[in-house]
Amino acid sequence: MRPIFTLHAGEYLVGSYLETKFKNVALWVPARDIGIDLLVTDRRRRKALGFQVKFSKDFLVTHRGPEFQQRLRATGWWTIKRTKLAQSVADYWVFVLQGFASRTTDFVVVPRGELLRKIDAIHGRRSIFQLYLTVTADGRCWETRGLKAAEQLSIALGGSSQPKRDLTRWLNNWKPVSQLNR
């Protein structure tokens, strides 16, 4: 076991949130890289959930025009290898979007298999893909990589013709942890 390790910002934000909101769960950090960043168990350690955590800086203030600034909370960007996702032992992948201007923190808590199916439906079976997650001011989450400016603006204004890109059902959805919290 290596004696020194650090948490990255996303792991810290997820851990801090879970400790604050769910008093009856235990949070564990693996001593070595096992493909899970955080392990959450019920207090009796009978049930467990493994989380792979991904963090991105907010690209809203630096890469989006003024027409987006009041309509979006945050936009993040990740590069993911398909094999890493497909072979992941984590139950859930958590994408952390910390809105700089909006001073918000949002979590996209998506089951690994669902994430893989969603990405395949949007981008095909590429070996490496870019994922742009955007959280709107009205609390919706979209995968916006490759969309034209007009469609991105439509999403920001509250509409979209791209339902396969909608990840709102996983936005701040900590239901799996709340089931451990009993």
N, C-alpha and C positions, 0 to 999 in steps of 0.2 A: 504494500500500500504506500502510495506517495503521501508524505506527511503534509504537503501544502497544496491547497486548491483554492480557487476563488469562484464565486458566483458571478455571472454576468448580470447586467442591469435587469434584463427580462426575468431571470430566475428570482432575483430579489423582489421585484414588483409582484410576481405571482405568489411567492411565499409570504410576503407581507400581507397581501390581500387575503389569502386563505387563512392565515393566523388570526386576522381581525374579524373576518366574517363567519368562520366555522370553528367554534370553540371546542367541539367534541371530536376533532380529527387530529392526527399526528402527522407532522411533515418531516420527511427524511430526505437527506441529500446523499446520494451514493458516493462512496469513497474513491471510486474510479469510474471511468467512462464505460457504462454498460448500455448506452442508448436511451437512458432515462435520466432526465435532469432532476426531476423531483418525484418522490413517491409519497402518496397520501394514503394513510390507513385510518380505519376506525380506531377508537381508543384501545380496543381489545386486540388489535392487529389481526383480525380475522379476514377483513376485506381490504383490498388495496387497488389503487389506480396509479399508473405510471404516466408521467407527463414529459413530453419533449417540448422545450420552451424555445421560441424564436423571438428575437427582439429586433426592431428596426427604428432608426431615427425617423422623425416625422419629415416627410418630403413635401408636405402641404405648403409650408411657408417659402420653400426654396424652388419648387418645381411646378407650382400651380399659379395661374393668373388671379387677378383680383376678383373675378366673377365667382371663384370657388371659395375664397377665404371665409366668408360668413356661412357658407352652406355645408362645409365639411368640417369634421373634428380632427381627422388625421388621415394620412396616407403612408403606408409602409411598403417596403420593397425587400423581397427575399429571393435568393437563388437556391433552388432545391434540386438535389439529384434524385431522380426517380427511384433508383435502386435503394437509396437510403430510406426513403419514405416507404417503399414496398416491403422492405425487410425490417422496418422498425419494430421494436418490441414494446414501444410505448402504446398505451391505450388511447391517448389523446395527444394531439399536437396543439400547442397554445401559441398563438401569435399575439404579441403585445404591441399595441399601438398607443404610444404616449403622445397626445396632441400638444404641440408646443404652444401655439397661440391660444387654443381653447382650454389648456390646462386640464386635460382629461386623460384618463387611462382606460383603454378598452382592451378586452381579451376576446379573441376568437378561439373558442374551445371546441375543437372539431375532432371526432373520432378518426383515427388514422385511416381506416378503410374508406370512410365517407370522403375524406380529403382526397385520397387517391382517385376515387371515382369522379369527383367533381373536377379535378384537374384534368383527368383524361377526357372528360366531356367538353371541357373548354379548350384545351390546348393539344389534345391528342397524346400519343404515347412517346413523347420526346424523352431523351435520357436526362436532360437538364432543362429546367424551365424557370422562368421568372414569374414571380407571383407578386402582384400589386394589390394590396388590400386597402380599401377606402371605406372609412366610416363617415356617414353623413350626419349633419346636425340633428336630423330627426330620428337618429338611432337605427340606421340600416347599414348593412355591410355588403360590399360588392368586390368582386375580383375584376379589376379594370385594365389589366395588361392587354395591349393590342386594340383597345377600343378607340374609335375616332373621337375627335374633340366634341362633336355634337352629341354623341351618346354619353360621354363622360359628363357633359353639362346637363343632359337629361336626368342622369342619376343624381347629380347634385341638386337638381330642382325637384326631386321627389318621384320621378318616373323612370321607367326603363322598359325596353323591349327585349331584355336579356335575362329572363328568369333563371337560366342555368348558371348565371354568374352571381346569383343572390346567395349570400352566406349569413343572412340576418338570423336565421334560426340558431346559429352557433355563437352569435355575438353576446358576450357576457353571460353565456349559458353554463352556469356552474351546477346544474341539476345533478350530475353524477356525484359531485362532492357532497351536496346536500343529502343525498341518500346514505352516504357514509356517516353523516353528522348526527344521526339519530341516537 
